[in-house]
């Protein structure tokens, strides 16, 4: 049996479920945990774990889908960039169908004649710019700490290769400040503990999440994405609550170290600086985003194309923002499964394969 298959082993998972039940019984009260990672969202549903969780353990999805948290004003900026002459928008595929406040997406813009091309890496966008020197190639830079070092590396590669027509729209978000905002907002009483994002922790390590336990008394555990990974993290989480010893734990040690990846952070910090950012559902969160440093501003598409992040409306009827805060489950949105489906999504939580609405629809039915 290889390592991957061992984390799917039914006997191991059953033993962990039994342990989780015993820990909950010893605790003697219900527990609501929130994951802040789209991969965890999908894994919990796809594996069937969500339906197997013991009574008294409630799962909430948080702002862990990078496409979903991209603000309406940012999507509107991507669309305005696509309307500019001699501009090619090079984007990840999951951003293609995310609607702006008027319901239009980059896919609509492409159908209307805009030059939009799907790429699989920011370096593909740099290569596209090198191949089309008469055009400005704009890459919408979305995602969390996981993608930011890769995008920063692409900017550095463009400068080294003297590709002067490559630009980005910097919209990357930082996960820890969003978690702080959740605990300081109206939803703070709903979250007892956090399942921390494994991919982000690979870059950040453990210390950036320590405030959750130190300041707010919430256990927080880094977990992997296989069924046994998730169950191990949940067992440790409930054990911390039972012992009243909240801390940051790590059950994903084969991928995550306490110090994370200093090299990835150095690359990210070379190109980007921390700034305030807007999040769908959470509004403006101080020091929760990334902007290009002054010495890299020649790669700023917003500045070179004369764009601004303008105040916009919201998608009518869409409750994606409430779902990202854990205030609402997808099945309680009036559009879910009726107007809004993966084939005809109204909001980004149904567009992305990592979105809560898409996971609910696919694995629970409409």
VMD Tcl script that draws the C-alpha trace (Angstrom):
set ca {
  {0.00 0.00 0.00}
  {1.46 3.40 -0.97}
  {1.36 6.45 1.29}
  {-1.53 8.09 -0.58}
  {-3.79 5.04 -0.45}
  {-3.08 4.52 3.24}
  {-4.81 7.82 4.01}
  {-7.96 6.39 2.38}
  {-7.84 3.13 4.33}
  {-11.39 2.41 5.60}
  {-10.19 0.75 8.81}
  {-7.97 3.73 9.66}
  {-10.73 6.20 8.90}
  {-13.25 4.24 10.99}
  {-10.82 4.18 13.92}
  {-10.34 7.93 13.63}
  {-14.10 8.51 13.45}
  {-14.53 6.44 16.61}
  {-11.82 8.45 18.33}
  {-13.48 11.68 17.21}
  {-16.82 10.52 18.65}
  {-15.19 9.68 21.99}
  {-13.50 13.08 22.15}
  {-16.80 14.85 21.44}
  {-18.60 12.83 24.09}
  {-15.89 13.66 26.61}
  {-16.12 17.35 25.69}
  {-19.87 17.28 26.25}
  {-20.92 20.06 23.88}
  {-21.29 20.69 20.14}
  {-18.35 22.00 18.11}
  {-18.45 24.11 14.97}
  {-15.23 24.09 12.98}
  {-14.43 26.17 9.92}
  {-12.08 25.28 7.11}
  {-10.56 28.09 5.08}
  {-9.38 26.12 2.08}
  {-11.30 25.25 -1.06}
  {-9.47 21.93 -1.36}
  {-10.69 20.97 2.10}
  {-14.22 21.96 1.09}
  {-14.17 19.61 -1.88}
  {-12.40 16.82 0.01}
  {-14.92 16.82 2.85}
  {-17.80 16.43 0.39}
  {-16.21 14.18 -2.22}
  {-14.91 11.66 0.32}
  {-18.28 11.51 2.09}
  {-16.66 12.62 5.35}
  {-19.06 15.47 5.88}
  {-22.00 13.08 6.09}
  {-20.03 10.77 8.42}
  {-19.02 13.37 10.99}
  {-20.29 12.52 14.48}
  {-23.38 14.21 15.83}
  {-22.42 17.48 17.45}
  {-19.62 18.32 15.01}
  {-20.70 20.96 12.49}
  {-18.66 21.95 9.43}
  {-18.64 25.56 8.20}
  {-16.93 26.67 4.99}
  {-15.00 29.91 5.24}
  {-13.28 32.30 2.82}
  {-10.90 29.67 1.44}
  {-11.75 29.71 -2.26}
  {-9.43 32.23 -3.97}
  {-11.74 32.90 -6.91}
  {-14.77 33.21 -4.61}
  {-13.24 35.91 -2.38}
  {-12.20 38.05 -5.36}
  {-14.21 41.24 -4.93}
  {-16.79 42.54 -7.40}
  {-14.69 45.68 -7.97}
  {-11.70 43.52 -8.93}
  {-13.71 41.45 -11.41}
  {-15.01 44.71 -12.87}
  {-11.39 45.89 -13.32}
  {-10.51 42.67 -15.17}
  {-13.43 43.31 -17.52}
  {-12.42 46.92 -18.14}
  {-8.87 45.80 -18.91}
  {-10.24 43.33 -21.47}
  {-12.08 46.17 -23.21}
  {-8.89 48.15 -23.82}
  {-7.38 48.09 -27.33}
  {-4.27 45.99 -27.86}
  {-4.76 44.19 -24.54}
  {-4.77 40.44 -24.01}
  {-6.07 39.20 -20.66}
  {-4.27 35.96 -19.77}
  {-6.11 34.24 -16.93}
  {-6.49 31.01 -15.01}
  {-9.47 29.08 -16.29}
  {-11.46 29.18 -13.04}
  {-11.61 32.98 -13.26}
  {-13.08 32.93 -16.75}
  {-16.72 32.51 -15.68}
  {-16.71 34.57 -12.48}
  {-19.43 37.19 -12.97}
  {-18.97 40.85 -12.25}
  {-21.64 42.94 -10.57}
  {-23.58 43.25 -13.85}
  {-23.50 39.48 -14.47}
  {-20.88 39.69 -17.23}
  {-17.70 37.62 -17.01}
  {-14.46 37.38 -18.95}
  {-16.11 34.59 -20.91}
  {-18.81 37.04 -21.99}
  {-16.15 39.60 -22.86}
  {-14.36 37.01 -24.98}
  {-17.61 36.24 -26.81}
  {-18.00 39.96 -27.46}
  {-14.58 40.14 -29.11}
  {-12.18 40.80 -26.24}
  {-8.88 38.96 -26.37}
  {-8.94 36.62 -23.37}
  {-6.71 33.56 -23.20}
  {-6.57 30.81 -20.59}
  {-3.11 30.03 -19.23}
  {-1.99 27.38 -16.76}
  {0.83 29.38 -15.16}
  {1.83 33.04 -14.84}
  {4.96 32.12 -16.76}
  {2.70 31.18 -19.69}
  {1.44 34.76 -19.60}
  {5.02 36.05 -19.68}
  {5.74 33.85 -22.70}
  {2.55 35.10 -24.36}
  {3.71 38.67 -23.85}
  {7.11 37.87 -25.36}
  {5.39 36.38 -28.41}
  {3.11 39.44 -28.86}
  {5.34 42.49 -28.24}
  {2.80 44.88 -29.80}
  {0.17 43.97 -27.19}
  {-0.08 44.43 -23.44}
  {-0.64 41.07 -21.75}
  {-2.48 41.45 -18.44}
  {-2.53 38.68 -15.85}
  {-5.19 38.97 -13.09}
  {-3.17 38.07 -10.00}
  {-5.59 36.31 -7.65}
  {-5.14 33.68 -4.98}
  {-3.60 33.39 -1.54}
  {-0.05 32.97 -0.23}
  {0.10 29.74 -2.23}
  {0.12 31.43 -5.64}
  {1.71 34.77 -4.72}
  {5.34 33.50 -4.80}
  {4.75 31.93 -8.24}
  {3.29 35.16 -9.59}
  {6.12 37.18 -8.04}
  {8.57 34.80 -9.72}
  {6.88 35.42 -13.07}
  {7.24 39.20 -12.61}
  {10.91 38.75 -11.80}
  {11.34 36.51 -14.85}
  {9.67 39.12 -17.08}
  {12.08 41.79 -15.91}
  {15.10 39.52 -16.35}
  {13.99 38.68 -19.91}
  {13.12 42.35 -20.63}
  {9.49 41.50 -21.42}
  {8.18 45.03 -21.00}
  {4.59 44.43 -22.13}
  {3.67 42.05 -19.30}
  {1.42 43.44 -16.56}
  {-0.53 42.13 -13.58}
  {-3.58 43.32 -11.65}
  {-2.51 42.60 -8.08}
  {-5.43 41.12 -6.14}
  {-3.78 38.43 -4.01}
  {-5.18 37.94 -0.52}
  {-3.59 36.92 2.79}
  {-5.40 34.28 4.82}
  {-4.50 35.07 8.48}
  {-5.95 38.63 8.46}
  {-9.23 37.27 7.07}
  {-9.41 34.78 9.92}
  {-8.88 37.61 12.39}
  {-11.66 39.56 10.70}
  {-14.01 36.59 11.09}
  {-13.31 36.43 14.82}
  {-13.86 40.15 15.23}
  {-17.03 40.22 13.16}
  {-20.61 39.24 13.81}
  {-19.86 35.59 13.04}
  {-17.23 35.18 15.77}
  {-19.53 33.19 18.04}
  {-20.17 30.62 15.31}
  {-16.59 29.32 15.04}
  {-15.09 27.16 17.81}
  {-12.00 25.96 15.95}
  {-10.26 26.13 12.57}
  {-9.02 23.53 10.12}
  {-6.07 25.44 8.67}
  {-5.20 25.39 4.96}
  {-2.41 22.95 4.21}
  {-1.24 24.63 1.01}
  {-0.98 28.07 2.61}
  {0.79 26.61 5.64}
  {3.42 25.06 3.33}
  {4.46 28.66 2.58}
  {3.71 30.40 5.89}
  {4.43 27.71 8.46}
  {2.62 27.81 11.80}
  {3.50 31.08 13.55}
  {1.26 33.39 11.42}
  {-1.74 31.44 12.77}
  {-0.66 31.46 16.43}
  {-2.86 34.47 17.23}
  {-5.96 32.31 16.81}
  {-5.16 30.40 19.99}
  {-3.20 33.11 21.81}
  {-5.66 35.98 21.35}
  {-8.97 34.28 20.65}
  {-8.67 30.91 22.37}
  {-9.49 28.98 19.20}
  {-7.71 25.72 18.45}
  {-6.30 25.65 14.92}
  {-4.88 22.60 13.19}
  {-3.10 22.30 9.85}
  {-4.47 19.31 8.00}
  {-3.81 17.55 4.73}
  {-6.49 16.70 2.22}
  {-7.00 12.95 2.35}
  {-9.78 11.54 4.57}
  {-7.43 10.34 7.32}
  {-5.58 13.67 7.21}
  {-8.77 15.59 7.87}
  {-9.98 13.21 10.57}
  {-6.63 13.34 12.38}
  {-6.80 17.13 12.39}
  {-10.36 17.10 13.73}
  {-9.43 14.66 16.49}
  {-6.60 16.92 17.65}
  {-8.86 19.95 17.40}
  {-11.55 18.48 19.68}
  {-8.90 17.14 22.06}
  {-7.57 20.69 22.47}
  {-11.07 21.93 23.29}
  {-11.62 19.10 25.78}
  {-8.33 19.87 27.52}
  {-8.94 23.64 27.26}
  {-5.47 24.00 25.76}
  {-5.92 25.83 22.44}
  {-2.85 26.00 20.24}
  {-1.76 25.66 16.62}
  {-1.29 22.01 15.73}
  {0.03 20.28 12.64}
  {-1.10 16.85 11.42}
  {0.28 17.44 7.90}
  {3.93 17.13 8.84}
  {4.88 15.31 5.63}
  {4.31 18.61 3.77}
  {4.23 21.42 6.35}
  {7.06 22.45 8.66}
  {6.87 24.94 11.50}
  {8.91 27.51 9.56}
  {7.11 27.01 6.22}
  {9.09 28.00 3.13}
  {11.37 31.00 3.77}
  {12.47 30.97 0.13}
  {8.90 31.27 -1.17}
  {8.22 34.11 1.26}
  {11.41 35.91 0.18}
  {10.33 35.78 -3.46}
  {6.86 37.03 -2.54}
  {8.23 39.83 -0.36}
  {10.70 40.91 -3.04}
  {7.92 41.89 -5.45}
  {4.91 42.53 -3.22}
  {4.17 44.64 -0.18}
  {1.24 44.19 2.22}
  {-1.76 46.46 1.77}
  {-5.45 46.67 2.63}
  {-7.73 44.56 0.44}
  {-11.39 44.01 -0.28}
  {-12.87 40.56 0.19}
  {-16.21 39.33 -1.04}
  {-18.43 38.98 2.01}
  {-15.90 40.46 4.44}
  {-15.39 43.93 2.98}
  {-12.13 45.84 3.38}
  {-9.70 44.07 5.70}
  {-6.57 45.96 6.82}
  {-3.23 44.50 5.72}
  {-4.86 41.51 4.03}
  {-3.70 41.94 0.44}
  {-0.64 42.37 -1.70}
  {0.38 45.26 -3.95}
  {3.43 45.69 -6.16}
  {6.35 47.41 -4.48}
  {7.37 50.77 -5.94}
  {10.37 49.27 -7.72}
  {8.07 46.87 -9.56}
  {5.24 49.26 -10.41}
  {6.14 49.21 -14.11}
  {4.30 45.85 -14.09}
  {1.10 47.39 -12.67}
  {-1.71 47.09 -15.23}
  {-4.02 49.35 -13.22}
  {-1.56 52.23 -13.48}
  {-0.43 51.69 -17.07}
  {-3.99 51.23 -18.39}
  {-5.49 54.05 -16.30}
  {-7.81 51.78 -14.31}
  {-9.13 52.06 -10.76}
  {-10.97 49.74 -8.40}
  {-14.30 51.52 -8.44}
  {-17.26 51.10 -6.13}
  {-19.64 48.58 -7.63}
  {-22.90 46.92 -6.82}
  {-23.29 43.27 -5.95}
  {-24.67 40.39 -7.96}
  {-28.44 40.57 -7.38}
  {-29.72 37.79 -5.15}
  {-26.33 36.09 -4.73}
  {-25.51 35.11 -1.12}
  {-21.94 34.01 -1.81}
  {-20.59 36.61 0.61}
  {-22.68 35.23 3.48}
  {-21.58 31.68 2.64}
  {-17.91 32.72 2.71}
  {-18.38 34.06 6.25}
  {-19.98 30.84 7.42}
  {-23.23 32.73 8.07}
  {-25.19 30.69 5.54}
  {-25.00 27.25 4.00}
  {-25.41 27.07 0.22}
  {-28.73 25.23 0.35}
  {-30.25 28.22 2.15}
  {-29.49 30.61 -0.70}
  {-32.73 31.20 -2.63}
  {-30.89 30.91 -5.96}
  {-29.12 27.61 -5.17}
  {-30.03 24.78 -7.54}
  {-32.79 26.85 -9.12}
  {-31.37 29.90 -10.86}
  {-27.76 29.14 -9.88}
  {-26.17 25.86 -11.04}
  {-22.65 24.91 -12.17}
  {-23.88 25.04 -15.78}
  {-25.37 28.52 -15.30}
  {-23.70 30.03 -12.21}
  {-24.95 33.27 -10.75}
  {-22.10 33.78 -8.30}
  {-18.47 32.73 -7.86}
  {-19.19 30.17 -5.11}
  {-20.90 28.10 -7.81}
  {-18.33 28.87 -10.52}
  {-15.18 27.55 -8.90}
  {-14.70 23.83 -8.39}
  {-13.41 24.83 -4.92}
  {-16.52 26.87 -4.13}
  {-18.89 25.74 -1.39}
  {-21.96 26.01 -3.60}
  {-20.40 23.88 -6.34}
  {-19.40 21.23 -3.78}
  {-22.87 21.16 -2.23}
  {-24.50 20.91 -5.64}
  {-22.25 18.17 -6.95}
  {-22.03 15.96 -3.90}
  {-25.36 16.56 -2.14}
  {-27.65 17.27 -5.07}
  {-29.62 20.40 -5.78}
}
mol new
graphics top color blue
foreach p $ca { graphics top sphere $p radius 0.5 }
foreach p [lrange $ca 0 end-1] q [lrange $ca 1 end] { graphics top cylinder $p $q radius 0.2 }
display resetview
